[in-house]
Amino acid sequence: DGIPETIVADQTGLLVEPGNVGAWVDALAWALEHPERMAAMAADGQNQVMSQFSTEANIERFLALLSPETARRNEAKT
């Protein structure tokens, strides 16, 4: 279930409907025919993950869970 939350279709990867074998085959064929585009999507995906799940981003989310006021004070410092 977490894949669609992490992958942006046609920007950071390819998404197919679970159980749709035909779509899976088509996506694999497309990927094999477009290695340069797949490399670009992989780089975009890596950048997205690094920014969304960086130490700083995780700390911000953790602080927000602890206390909205603590999170606001932390944001004011940056």
All heavy atoms as a GROMACS GRO file, in nm:
protein
  590
    1ASP      N    1   0.081  -0.121   0.000
    1ASP     CA    2   0.000   0.000   0.000
    1ASP      C    3   0.084   0.127   0.000
    1ASP      O    4   0.036   0.231  -0.038
    1ASP     CB    5  -0.093   0.001   0.120
    1ASP     CG    6  -0.206  -0.099   0.106
    1ASP    OD1    7  -0.239  -0.135  -0.008
    1ASP    OD2    8  -0.261  -0.142   0.209
    2GLY      N    9   0.209   0.120   0.047
    2GLY     CA   10   0.292   0.239   0.056
    2GLY      C   11   0.353   0.283  -0.076
    2GLY      O   12   0.401   0.395  -0.088
    3ILE      N   13   0.352   0.197  -0.176
    3ILE     CA   14   0.416   0.230  -0.303
    3ILE      C   15   0.355   0.354  -0.369
    3ILE      O   16   0.428   0.445  -0.406
    3ILE     CB   17   0.417   0.110  -0.399
    3ILE    CG1   18   0.499  -0.005  -0.340
    3ILE    CG2   19   0.466   0.148  -0.537
    3ILE    CD1   20   0.646   0.024  -0.324
    4PRO      N   21   0.222   0.364  -0.386
    4PRO     CA   22   0.167   0.484  -0.450
    4PRO      C   23   0.195   0.612  -0.371
    4PRO      O   24   0.195   0.721  -0.427
    4PRO     CB   25   0.017   0.456  -0.457
    4PRO     CG   26   0.006   0.309  -0.450
    4PRO     CD   27   0.120   0.264  -0.363
    5GLU      N   28   0.220   0.601  -0.241
    5GLU     CA   29   0.252   0.718  -0.160
    5GLU      C   30   0.396   0.763  -0.184
    5GLU      O   31   0.430   0.877  -0.158
    5GLU     CB   32   0.230   0.688  -0.013
    5GLU     CG   33   0.086   0.657   0.020
    5GLU     CD   34   0.069   0.596   0.157
    5GLU    OE1   35   0.169   0.574   0.228
    5GLU    OE2   36  -0.046   0.570   0.193
    6THR      N   37   0.480   0.674  -0.230
    6THR     CA   38   0.621   0.704  -0.251
    6THR      C   39   0.652   0.734  -0.396
    6THR      O   40   0.734   0.820  -0.426
    6THR     CB   41   0.708   0.585  -0.204
    6THR    OG1   42   0.674   0.554  -0.069
    6THR    CG2   43   0.854   0.617  -0.212
    7ILE      N   44   0.586   0.666  -0.488
    7ILE     CA   45   0.613   0.682  -0.630
    7ILE      C   46   0.511   0.774  -0.693
    7ILE      O   47   0.391   0.756  -0.678
    7ILE     CB   48   0.613   0.545  -0.702
    7ILE    CG1   49   0.726   0.460  -0.648
    7ILE    CG2   50   0.624   0.562  -0.852
    7ILE    CD1   51   0.734   0.322  -0.706
    8VAL      N   52   0.560   0.874  -0.765
    8VAL     CA   53   0.475   0.962  -0.844
    8VAL      C   54   0.477   0.904  -0.985
    8VAL      O   55   0.582   0.897  -1.049
    8VAL     CB   56   0.528   1.107  -0.843
    8VAL    CG1   57   0.440   1.196  -0.930
    8VAL    CG2   58   0.536   1.159  -0.700
    9ALA      N   59   0.361   0.861  -1.032
    9ALA     CA   60   0.351   0.794  -1.162
    9ALA      C   61   0.416   0.874  -1.273
    9ALA      O   62   0.392   0.994  -1.288
    9ALA     CB   63   0.205   0.766  -1.196
   10ASP      N   64   0.503   0.808  -1.347
   10ASP     CA   65   0.573   0.862  -1.463
   10ASP      C   66   0.670   0.976  -1.428
   10ASP      O   67   0.723   1.040  -1.518
   10ASP     CB   68   0.475   0.909  -1.570
   10ASP     CG   69   0.385   0.795  -1.617
   10ASP    OD1   70   0.434   0.681  -1.626
   10ASP    OD2   71   0.267   0.820  -1.644
   11GLN      N   72   0.693   1.000  -1.300
   11GLN     CA   73   0.792   1.099  -1.259
   11GLN      C   74   0.904   1.032  -1.179
   11GLN      O   75   1.020   1.055  -1.204
   11GLN     CB   76   0.728   1.210  -1.176
   11GLN     CG   77   0.828   1.315  -1.130
   11GLN     CD   78   0.763   1.421  -1.045
   11GLN    OE1   79   0.642   1.437  -1.042
   11GLN    NE2   80   0.844   1.495  -0.973
   12THR      N   81   0.864   0.950  -1.082
   12THR     CA   82   0.964   0.881  -1.000
   12THR      C   83   0.957   0.730  -1.018
   12THR      O   84   1.028   0.657  -0.950
   12THR     CB   85   0.948   0.917  -0.851
   12THR    OG1   86   0.818   0.877  -0.808
   12THR    CG2   87   0.967   1.065  -0.827
   13GLY      N   88   0.870   0.685  -1.106
   13GLY     CA   89   0.859   0.543  -1.133
   13GLY      C   90   0.732   0.510  -1.209
   13GLY      O   91   0.656   0.599  -1.246
   14LEU      N   92   0.712   0.384  -1.231
   14LEU     CA   93   0.593   0.336  -1.302
   14LEU      C   94   0.503   0.265  -1.203
   14LEU      O   95   0.550   0.189  -1.118
   14LEU     CB   96   0.633   0.240  -1.414
   14LEU     CG   97   0.729   0.295  -1.519
   14LEU    CD1   98   0.770   0.185  -1.617
   14LEU    CD2   99   0.668   0.412  -1.592
   15LEU      N  100   0.374   0.290  -1.214
   15LEU     CA  101   0.277   0.223  -1.128
   15LEU      C  102   0.181   0.142  -1.215
   15LEU      O  103   0.141   0.187  -1.322
   15LEU     CB  104   0.196   0.325  -1.048
   15LEU     CG  105   0.271   0.401  -0.940
   15LEU    CD1  106   0.181   0.510  -0.881
   15LEU    CD2  107   0.316   0.307  -0.830
   16VAL      N  108   0.149   0.023  -1.168
   16VAL     CA  109   0.048  -0.058  -1.235
   16VAL      C  110  -0.049  -0.107  -1.128
   16VAL      O  111  -0.015  -0.120  -1.012
   16VAL     CB  112   0.108  -0.177  -1.312
   16VAL    CG1  113   0.195  -0.130  -1.426
   16VAL    CG2  114   0.185  -0.269  -1.222
   17GLU      N  115  -0.170  -0.134  -1.171
   17GLU     CA  116  -0.273  -0.183  -1.080
   17GLU      C  117  -0.235  -0.322  -1.032
   17GLU      O  118  -0.197  -0.408  -1.114
   17GLU     CB  119  -0.407  -0.186  -1.154
   17GLU     CG  120  -0.523  -0.225  -1.068
   17GLU     CD  121  -0.653  -0.224  -1.146
   17GLU    OE1  122  -0.664  -0.148  -1.242
   17GLU    OE2  123  -0.742  -0.302  -1.108
   18PRO      N  124  -0.245  -0.347  -0.902
   18PRO     CA  125  -0.213  -0.481  -0.851
   18PRO      C  126  -0.296  -0.588  -0.922
   18PRO      O  127  -0.416  -0.570  -0.945
   18PRO     CB  128  -0.252  -0.473  -0.703
   18PRO     CG  129  -0.243  -0.328  -0.670
   18PRO     CD  130  -0.284  -0.256  -0.795
   19GLY      N  131  -0.230  -0.694  -0.962
   19GLY     CA  132  -0.297  -0.806  -1.027
   19GLY      C  133  -0.315  -0.789  -1.177
   19GLY      O  134  -0.360  -0.883  -1.244
   20ASN      N  135  -0.282  -0.675  -1.232
   20ASN     CA  136  -0.298  -0.651  -1.375
   20ASN      C  137  -0.170  -0.692  -1.447
   20ASN      O  138  -0.080  -0.612  -1.468
   20ASN     CB  139  -0.331  -0.504  -1.400
   20ASN     CG  140  -0.366  -0.477  -1.545
   20ASN    OD1  141  -0.330  -0.552  -1.634
   20ASN    ND2  142  -0.436  -0.367  -1.567
   21VAL      N  143  -0.163  -0.819  -1.484
   21VAL     CA  144  -0.042  -0.874  -1.546
   21VAL      C  145  -0.010  -0.806  -1.678
   21VAL      O  146   0.106  -0.778  -1.708
   21VAL     CB  147  -0.055  -1.028  -1.563
   21VAL    CG1  148   0.065  -1.084  -1.635
   21VAL    CG2  149  -0.075  -1.094  -1.428
   22GLY      N  150  -0.110  -0.775  -1.755
   22GLY     CA  151  -0.089  -0.708  -1.883
   22GLY      C  152  -0.023  -0.572  -1.866
   22GLY      O  153   0.069  -0.536  -1.939
   23ALA      N  154  -0.070  -0.495  -1.768
   23ALA     CA  155  -0.011  -0.364  -1.741
   23ALA      C  156   0.132  -0.379  -1.691
   23ALA      O  157   0.220  -0.298  -1.726
   23ALA     CB  158  -0.095  -0.287  -1.639
   24TRP      N  159   0.157  -0.482  -1.613
   24TRP     CA  160   0.293  -0.509  -1.562
   24TRP      C  161   0.387  -0.540  -1.680
   24TRP      O  162   0.497  -0.486  -1.688
   24TRP     CB  163   0.286  -0.625  -1.464
   24TRP     CG  164   0.416  -0.671  -1.407
   24TRP    CD1  165   0.474  -0.790  -1.428
   24TRP    CD2  166   0.504  -0.599  -1.320
   24TRP    NE1  167   0.594  -0.798  -1.359
   24TRP    CE2  168   0.614  -0.682  -1.293
   24TRP    CE3  169   0.501  -0.472  -1.264
   24TRP    CZ2  170   0.720  -0.642  -1.212
   24TRP    CZ3  171   0.606  -0.433  -1.183
   24TRP    CH2  172   0.714  -0.518  -1.158
   25VAL      N  173   0.343  -0.623  -1.771
   25VAL     CA  174   0.424  -0.658  -1.888
   25VAL      C  175   0.449  -0.534  -1.974
   25VAL      O  176   0.562  -0.510  -2.018
   25VAL     CB  177   0.355  -0.769  -1.970
   25VAL    CG1  178   0.423  -0.790  -2.105
   25VAL    CG2  179   0.353  -0.900  -1.890
   26ASP      N  180   0.345  -0.453  -1.994
   26ASP     CA  181   0.361  -0.330  -2.073
   26ASP      C  182   0.460  -0.234  -2.006
   26ASP      O  183   0.544  -0.174  -2.074
   26ASP     CB  184   0.226  -0.260  -2.091
   26ASP     CG  185   0.131  -0.336  -2.182
   26ASP    OD1  186   0.178  -0.427  -2.255
   26ASP    OD2  187   0.011  -0.304  -2.179
   27ALA      N  188   0.452  -0.220  -1.874
   27ALA     CA  189   0.542  -0.130  -1.802
   27ALA      C  190   0.686  -0.179  -1.812
   27ALA      O  191   0.779  -0.100  -1.834
   27ALA     CB  192   0.499  -0.117  -1.656
   28LEU      N  193   0.706  -0.309  -1.798
   28LEU     CA  194   0.842  -0.364  -1.810
   28LEU      C  195   0.898  -0.345  -1.950
   28LEU      O  196   1.015  -0.309  -1.967
   28LEU     CB  197   0.843  -0.512  -1.772
   28LEU     CG  198   0.832  -0.544  -1.623
   28LEU    CD1  199   0.821  -0.694  -1.602
   28LEU    CD2  200   0.949  -0.487  -1.546
   29ALA      N  201   0.815  -0.368  -2.051
   29ALA     CA  202   0.859  -0.349  -2.189
   29ALA      C  203   0.896  -0.203  -2.213
   29ALA      O  204   0.999  -0.173  -2.274
   29ALA     CB  205   0.750  -0.394  -2.286
   30TRP      N  206   0.813  -0.112  -2.163
   30TRP     CA  207   0.841   0.031  -2.179
   30TRP      C  208   0.973   0.067  -2.109
   30TRP      O  209   1.056   0.139  -2.165
   30TRP     CB  210   0.727   0.115  -2.121
   30TRP     CG  211   0.746   0.261  -2.149
   30TRP    CD1  212   0.700   0.329  -2.258
   30TRP    CD2  213   0.818   0.355  -2.069
   30TRP    NE1  214   0.739   0.461  -2.250
   30TRP    CE2  215   0.812   0.479  -2.134
   30TRP    CE3  216   0.887   0.346  -1.948
   30TRP    CZ2  217   0.872   0.593  -2.083
   30TRP    CZ3  218   0.947   0.460  -1.897
   30TRP    CH2  219   0.939   0.582  -1.964
   31ALA      N  220   0.993   0.014  -1.989
   31ALA     CA  221   1.116   0.042  -1.914
   31ALA      C  222   1.239  -0.007  -1.989
   31ALA      O  223   1.340   0.063  -1.995
   31ALA     CB  224   1.108  -0.023  -1.776
   32LEU      N  225   1.231  -0.123  -2.048
   32LEU     CA  226   1.344  -0.176  -2.124
   32LEU      C  227   1.373  -0.094  -2.250
   32LEU      O  228   1.488  -0.083  -2.292
   32LEU     CB  229   1.318  -0.322  -2.161
   32LEU     CG  230   1.320  -0.421  -2.044
   32LEU    CD1  231   1.272  -0.558  -2.089
   32LEU    CD2  232   1.460  -0.428  -1.983
   33GLU      N  233   1.270  -0.035  -2.306
   33GLU     CA  234   1.286   0.046  -2.427
   33GLU      C  235   1.331   0.190  -2.397
   33GLU      O  236   1.372   0.261  -2.487
   33GLU     CB  237   1.154   0.050  -2.504
   33GLU     CG  238   1.115  -0.084  -2.563
   33GLU     CD  239   0.974  -0.084  -2.620
   33GLU    OE1  240   0.908   0.022  -2.620
   33GLU    OE2  241   0.930  -0.192  -2.663
   34HIS      N  242   1.322   0.232  -2.271
   34HIS     CA  243   1.353   0.370  -2.234
   34HIS      C  244   1.447   0.375  -2.111
   34HIS      O  245   1.412   0.431  -2.007
   34HIS     CB  246   1.225   0.446  -2.203
   34HIS     CG  247   1.130   0.452  -2.318
   34HIS    ND1  248   1.033   0.356  -2.340
   34HIS    CD2  249   1.120   0.542  -2.419
   34HIS    CE1  250   0.967   0.388  -2.450
   34HIS    NE2  251   1.018   0.500  -2.500
   35PRO      N  252   1.567   0.320  -2.124
   35PRO     CA  253   1.657   0.317  -2.007
   35PRO      C  254   1.697   0.456  -1.958
   35PRO      O  255   1.713   0.475  -1.837
   35PRO     CB  256   1.779   0.239  -2.057
   35PRO     CG  257   1.774   0.249  -2.206
   35PRO     CD  258   1.628   0.260  -2.242
   36GLU      N  259   1.710   0.552  -2.048
   36GLU     CA  260   1.748   0.687  -2.004
   36GLU      C  261   1.637   0.752  -1.923
   36GLU      O  262   1.661   0.821  -1.824
   36GLU     CB  263   1.788   0.775  -2.123
   36GLU     CG  264   1.681   0.802  -2.226
   36GLU     CD  265   1.642   0.684  -2.315
   36GLU    OE1  266   1.725   0.594  -2.339
   36GLU    OE2  267   1.526   0.682  -2.360
   37ARG      N  268   1.513   0.730  -1.963
   37ARG     CA  269   1.398   0.784  -1.886
   37ARG      C  270   1.387   0.714  -1.752
   37ARG      O  271   1.356   0.777  -1.651
   37ARG     CB  272   1.270   0.770  -1.968
   37ARG     CG  273   1.151   0.830  -1.904
   37ARG     CD  274   1.162   0.984  -1.895
   37ARG     NE  275   1.055   1.034  -1.812
   37ARG     CZ  276   1.072   1.093  -1.694
   37ARG    NH1  277   1.191   1.114  -1.646
   37ARG    NH2  278   0.968   1.134  -1.625
   38MET      N  279   1.412   0.584  -1.749
   38MET     CA  280   1.408   0.511  -1.622
   38MET      C  281   1.517   0.560  -1.528
   38MET      O  282   1.494   0.574  -1.407
   38MET     CB  283   1.421   0.360  -1.646
   38MET     CG  284   1.300   0.296  -1.713
   38MET     SD  285   1.144   0.320  -1.622
   38MET     CE  286   1.181   0.236  -1.469
   39ALA      N  287   1.635   0.590  -1.581
   39ALA     CA  288   1.743   0.643  -1.497
   39ALA      C  289   1.704   0.779  -1.440
   39ALA      O  290   1.732   0.808  -1.322
   39ALA     CB  291   1.872   0.653  -1.578
   40ALA      N  292   1.639   0.862  -1.520
   40ALA     CA  293   1.595   0.993  -1.472
   40ALA      C  294   1.489   0.976  -1.362
   40ALA      O  295   1.491   1.047  -1.261
   40ALA     CB  296   1.542   1.077  -1.587
   41MET      N  297   1.395   0.884  -1.383
   41MET     CA  298   1.293   0.858  -1.282
   41MET      C  299   1.356   0.807  -1.153
   41MET      O  300   1.315   0.846  -1.043
   41MET     CB  301   1.189   0.758  -1.332
   41MET     CG  302   1.088   0.817  -1.425
   41MET     SD  303   0.947   0.707  -1.448
   41MET     CE  304   0.980   0.648  -1.612
   42ALA      N  305   1.455   0.721  -1.166
   42ALA     CA  306   1.524   0.668  -1.047
   42ALA      C  307   1.591   0.781  -0.970
   42ALA      O  308   1.583   0.788  -0.846
   42ALA     CB  309   1.625   0.562  -1.087
   43ALA      N  310   1.656   0.873  -1.041
   43ALA     CA  311   1.722   0.986  -0.975
   43ALA      C  312   1.619   1.076  -0.908
   43ALA      O  313   1.639   1.120  -0.793
   43ALA     CB  314   1.805   1.065  -1.077
   44ASP      N  315   1.508   1.102  -0.976
   44ASP     CA  316   1.402   1.183  -0.916
   44ASP      C  317   1.345   1.116  -0.792
   44ASP      O  318   1.318   1.181  -0.691
   44ASP     CB  319   1.289   1.209  -1.017
   44ASP     CG  320   1.327   1.306  -1.127
   44ASP    OD1  321   1.431   1.374  -1.114
   44ASP    OD2  322   1.252   1.314  -1.226
   45GLY      N  323   1.327   0.985  -0.800
   45GLY     CA  324   1.276   0.911  -0.686
   45GLY      C  325   1.371   0.915  -0.567
   45GLY      O  326   1.328   0.932  -0.453
   46GLN      N  327   1.499   0.901  -0.595
   46GLN     CA  328   1.598   0.908  -0.487
   46GLN      C  329   1.595   1.044  -0.421
   46GLN      O  330   1.597   1.055  -0.298
   46GLN     CB  331   1.737   0.877  -0.540
   46GLN     CG  332   1.842   0.877  -0.430
   46GLN     CD  333   1.980   0.843  -0.482
   46GLN    OE1  334   2.006   0.847  -0.602
   46GLN    NE2  335   2.067   0.809  -0.392
   47ASN      N  336   1.589   1.150  -0.501
   47ASN     CA  337   1.583   1.285  -0.446
   47ASN      C  338   1.458   1.305  -0.361
   47ASN      O  339   1.463   1.366  -0.254
   47ASN     CB  340   1.588   1.390  -0.557
   47ASN     CG  341   1.723   1.396  -0.624
   47ASN    OD1  342   1.825   1.361  -0.564
   47ASN    ND2  343   1.725   1.439  -0.748
   48GLN      N  344   1.347   1.253  -0.407
   48GLN     CA  345   1.221   1.266  -0.333
   48GLN      C  346   1.230   1.195  -0.199
   48GLN      O  347   1.193   1.250  -0.095
   48GLN     CB  348   1.105   1.210  -0.415
   48GLN     CG  349   0.973   1.217  -0.341
   48GLN     CD  350   0.858   1.163  -0.423
   48GLN    OE1  351   0.856   1.178  -0.545
   48GLN    NE2  352   0.763   1.100  -0.358
   49VAL      N  353   1.280   1.073  -0.200
   49VAL     CA  354   1.291   0.997  -0.076
   49VAL      C  355   1.388   1.064   0.020
   49VAL      O  356   1.362   1.074   0.140
   49VAL     CB  357   1.333   0.850  -0.105
   49VAL    CG1  358   1.374   0.778   0.021
   49VAL    CG2  359   1.217   0.777  -0.172
   50MET      N  360   1.501   1.112  -0.032
   50MET     CA  361   1.599   1.178   0.054
   50MET      C  362   1.540   1.302   0.120
   50MET      O  363   1.570   1.330   0.236
   50MET     CB  364   1.724   1.215  -0.027
   50MET     CG  365   1.798   1.096  -0.084
   50MET     SD  366   1.876   0.995   0.041
   50MET     CE  367   2.018   1.095   0.076
   51SER      N  368   1.456   1.376   0.049
   51SER     CA  369   1.398   1.496   0.110
   51SER      C  370   1.282   1.463   0.204
   51SER      O  371   1.270   1.521   0.310
   51SER     CB  372   1.354   1.595   0.003
   51SER     OG  373   1.248   1.544  -0.073
   52GLN      N  374   1.198   1.368   0.165
   52GLN     CA  375   1.082   1.334   0.248
   52GLN      C  376   1.120   1.256   0.374
   52GLN      O  377   1.051   1.266   0.475
   52GLN     CB  378   0.981   1.251   0.169
   52GLN     CG  379   0.902   1.331   0.070
   52GLN     CD  380   0.797   1.246   0.002
   52GLN    OE1  381   0.800   1.124   0.006
   52GLN    NE2  382   0.702   1.310  -0.064
   53PHE      N  383   1.226   1.179   0.367
   53PHE     CA  384   1.260   1.093   0.479
   53PHE      C  385   1.397   1.126   0.537
   53PHE      O  386   1.461   1.042   0.598
   53PHE     CB  387   1.252   0.946   0.435
   53PHE     CG  388   1.116   0.908   0.385
   53PHE    CD1  389   1.093   0.892   0.249
   53PHE    CD2  390   1.010   0.894   0.472
   53PHE    CE1  391   0.967   0.858   0.201
   53PHE    CE2  392   0.883   0.862   0.424
   53PHE     CZ  393   0.862   0.844   0.290
   54SER      N  394   1.441   1.249   0.518
   54SER     CA  395   1.569   1.291   0.575
   54SER      C  396   1.557   1.297   0.727
   54SER      O  397   1.446   1.298   0.783
   54SER     CB  398   1.607   1.430   0.523
   54SER     OG  399   1.518   1.527   0.575
   55THR      N  400   1.669   1.303   0.793
   55THR     CA  401   1.668   1.314   0.938
   55THR      C  402   1.589   1.437   0.981
   55THR      O  403   1.507   1.431   1.074
   55THR     CB  404   1.812   1.321   0.992
   55THR    OG1  405   1.881   1.203   0.951
   55THR    CG2  406   1.816   1.334   1.142
   56GLU      N  407   1.612   1.548   0.913
   56GLU     CA  408   1.543   1.672   0.948
   56GLU      C  409   1.392   1.658   0.932
   56GLU      O  410   1.316   1.701   1.018
   56GLU     CB  411   1.594   1.788   0.862
   56GLU     CG  412   1.737   1.827   0.890
   56GLU     CD  413   1.839   1.736   0.819
   56GLU    OE1  414   1.801   1.657   0.731
   56GLU    OE2  415   1.958   1.745   0.854
   57ALA      N  416   1.348   1.598   0.821
   57ALA     CA  417   1.205   1.580   0.798
   57ALA      C  418   1.144   1.488   0.903
   57ALA      O  419   1.034   1.514   0.953
   57ALA     CB  420   1.180   1.525   0.658
   58ASN      N  421   1.215   1.382   0.939
   58ASN     CA  422   1.164   1.291   1.041
   58ASN      C  423   1.155   1.358   1.177
   58ASN      O  424   1.060   1.337   1.252
   58ASN     CB  425   1.251   1.165   1.049
   58ASN     CG  426   1.225   1.071   0.935
   58ASN    OD1  427   1.114   1.062   0.886
   58ASN    ND2  428   1.327   1.001   0.890
   59ILE      N  429   1.253   1.442   1.211
   59ILE     CA  430   1.249   1.514   1.338
   59ILE      C  431   1.130   1.610   1.340
   59ILE      O  432   1.058   1.618   1.440
   59ILE     CB  433   1.382   1.590   1.362
   59ILE    CG1  434   1.493   1.490   1.393
   59ILE    CG2  435   1.367   1.694   1.473
   59ILE    CD1  436   1.632   1.551   1.396
   60GLU      N  437   1.108   1.680   1.230
   60GLU     CA  438   0.995   1.772   1.223
   60GLU      C  439   0.863   1.698   1.244
   60GLU      O  440   0.776   1.745   1.318
   60GLU     CB  441   0.994   1.845   1.090
   60GLU     CG  442   1.103   1.949   1.079
   60GLU     CD  443   1.105   2.016   0.943
   60GLU    OE1  444   1.004   2.011   0.870
   60GLU    OE2  445   1.211   2.073   0.910
   61ARG      N  446   0.846   1.584   1.178
   61ARG     CA  447   0.722   1.507   1.194
   61ARG      C  448   0.708   1.456   1.338
   61ARG      O  449   0.600   1.458   1.395
   61ARG     CB  450   0.716   1.392   1.094
   61ARG     CG  451   0.678   1.438   0.954
   61ARG     CD  452   0.646   1.320   0.863
   61ARG     NE  453   0.762   1.240   0.829
   61ARG     CZ  454   0.846   1.266   0.730
   61ARG    NH1  455   0.827   1.372   0.653
   61ARG    NH2  456   0.947   1.188   0.705
   62PHE      N  457   0.817   1.412   1.397
   62PHE     CA  458   0.815   1.362   1.534
   62PHE      C  459   0.777   1.473   1.630
   62PHE      O  460   0.693   1.455   1.718
   62PHE     CB  461   0.952   1.302   1.569
   62PHE     CG  462   0.959   1.247   1.708
   62PHE    CD1  463   0.893   1.130   1.741
   62PHE    CD2  464   1.032   1.313   1.806
   62PHE    CE1  465   0.899   1.079   1.868
   62PHE    CE2  466   1.038   1.262   1.934
   62PHE     CZ  467   0.972   1.144   1.966
   63LEU      N  468   0.838   1.590   1.614
   63LEU     CA  469   0.805   1.703   1.702
   63LEU      C  470   0.660   1.744   1.687
   63LEU      O  471   0.595   1.780   1.785
   63LEU     CB  472   0.898   1.820   1.674
   63LEU     CG  473   1.044   1.802   1.716
   63LEU    CD1  474   1.128   1.921   1.670
   63LEU    CD2  475   1.055   1.781   1.866
   64ALA      N  476   0.610   1.740   1.565
   64ALA     CA  477   0.470   1.775   1.541
   64ALA      C  478   0.376   1.679   1.613
   64ALA      O  479   0.271   1.719   1.663
   64ALA     CB  480   0.440   1.779   1.392
   65LEU      N  481   0.415   1.553   1.621
   65LEU     CA  482   0.333   1.456   1.693
   65LEU      C  483   0.336   1.482   1.844
   65LEU      O  484   0.236   1.465   1.913
   65LEU     CB  485   0.384   1.313   1.668
   65LEU     CG  486   0.360   1.257   1.529
   65LEU    CD1  487   0.432   1.124   1.513
   65LEU    CD2  488   0.211   1.240   1.505
   66LEU      N  489   0.453   1.523   1.894
   66LEU     CA  490   0.466   1.548   2.037
   66LEU      C  491   0.387   1.671   2.079
   66LEU      O  492   0.317   1.670   2.180
   66LEU     CB  493   0.613   1.567   2.075
   66LEU     CG  494   0.701   1.445   2.064
   66LEU    CD1  495   0.844   1.480   2.099
   66LEU    CD2  496   0.651   1.334   2.156
   67SER      N  497   0.403   1.776   2.003
   67SER     CA  498   0.339   1.900   2.041
   67SER      C  499   0.338   1.997   1.924
   67SER      O  500   0.444   2.034   1.874
   67SER     CB  501   0.415   1.963   2.158
   67SER     OG  502   0.383   2.099   2.171
   68PRO      N  503   0.221   2.040   1.883
   68PRO     CA  504   0.216   2.138   1.775
   68PRO      C  505   0.293   2.266   1.810
   68PRO      O  506   0.356   2.326   1.726
   68PRO     CB  507   0.066   2.166   1.758
   68PRO     CG  508   0.000   2.041   1.807
   68PRO     CD  509   0.088   1.993   1.920
   69GLU      N  510   0.291   2.304   1.936
   69GLU     CA  511   0.364   2.424   1.978
   69GLU      C  512   0.514   2.404   1.966
   69GLU      O  513   0.586   2.493   1.921
   69GLU     CB  514   0.327   2.462   2.123
   69GLU     CG  515   0.396   2.588   2.171
   69GLU     CD  516   0.365   2.710   2.086
   69GLU    OE1  517   0.253   2.720   2.034
   69GLU    OE2  518   0.454   2.796   2.073
   70THR      N  519   0.564   2.287   2.002
   70THR     CA  520   0.706   2.257   1.990
   70THR      C  521   0.748   2.263   1.843
   70THR      O  522   0.853   2.317   1.809
   70THR     CB  523   0.738   2.118   2.047
   70THR    OG1  524   0.697   2.115   2.183
   70THR    CG2  525   0.885   2.085   2.037
   71ALA      N  526   0.665   2.209   1.755
   71ALA     CA  527   0.696   2.212   1.612
   71ALA      C  528   0.702   2.354   1.561
   71ALA      O  529   0.790   2.389   1.482
   71ALA     CB  530   0.594   2.130   1.535
   72ARG      N  531   0.608   2.438   1.604
   72ARG     CA  532   0.608   2.578   1.559
   72ARG      C  533   0.733   2.651   1.607
   72ARG      O  534   0.794   2.726   1.533
   72ARG     CB  535   0.483   2.649   1.609
   72ARG     CG  536   0.358   2.617   1.527
   72ARG     CD  537   0.244   2.711   1.560
   72ARG     NE  538   0.191   2.686   1.695
   72ARG     CZ  539   0.099   2.594   1.725
   72ARG    NH1  540   0.052   2.517   1.630
   72ARG    NH2  541   0.058   2.578   1.847
   73ARG      N  542   0.774   2.626   1.730
   73ARG     CA  543   0.895   2.690   1.781
   73ARG      C  544   1.018   2.642   1.704
   73ARG      O  545   1.108   2.720   1.674
   73ARG     CB  546   0.914   2.661   1.930
   73ARG     CG  547   0.826   2.750   2.016
   73ARG     CD  548   0.855   2.726   2.159
   73ARG     NE  549   0.787   2.599   2.190
   73ARG     CZ  550   0.790   2.538   2.306
   73ARG    NH1  551   0.860   2.584   2.405
   73ARG    NH2  552   0.726   2.426   2.325
   74ASN      N  553   1.023   2.514   1.670
   74ASN     CA  554   1.135   2.459   1.595
   74ASN      C  555   1.142   2.522   1.455
   74ASN      O  556   1.249   2.555   1.407
   74ASN     CB  557   1.124   2.307   1.584
   74ASN     CG  558   1.246   2.244   1.525
   74ASN    OD1  559   1.357   2.276   1.565
   74ASN    ND2  560   1.227   2.155   1.430
   75GLU      N  561   1.026   2.541   1.391
   75GLU     CA  562   1.023   2.603   1.259
   75GLU      C  563   1.070   2.748   1.265
   75GLU      O  564   1.136   2.797   1.174
   75GLU     CB  565   0.882   2.596   1.201
   75GLU     CG  566   0.841   2.458   1.156
   75GLU     CD  567   0.697   2.453   1.108
   75GLU    OE1  568   0.628   2.558   1.110
   75GLU    OE2  569   0.655   2.344   1.069
   76ALA      N  570   1.037   2.818   1.372
   76ALA     CA  571   1.076   2.958   1.385
   76ALA      C  572   1.227   2.974   1.396
   76ALA      O  573   1.282   3.076   1.357
   76ALA     CB  574   1.008   3.020   1.507
   77LYS      N  575   1.294   2.872   1.445
   77LYS     CA  576   1.441   2.877   1.460
   77LYS      C  577   1.512   2.863   1.328
   77LYS      O  578   1.626   2.903   1.314
   77LYS     CB  579   1.488   2.767   1.555
   77LYS     CG  580   1.446   2.789   1.698
   77LYS     CD  581   1.495   2.675   1.784
   77LYS     CE  582   1.446   2.688   1.926
   77LYS     NZ  583   1.492   2.576   2.009
   78THR      N  584   1.448   2.801   1.228
   78THR     CA  585   1.514   2.776   1.099
   78THR      C  586   1.485   2.884   1.000
   78THR      O  587   1.403   2.966   1.009
   78THR     CB  588   1.470   2.641   1.040
   78THR    OG1  589   1.329   2.641   1.025
   78THR    CG2  590   1.515   2.527   1.128
   0.00000   0.00000   0.00000
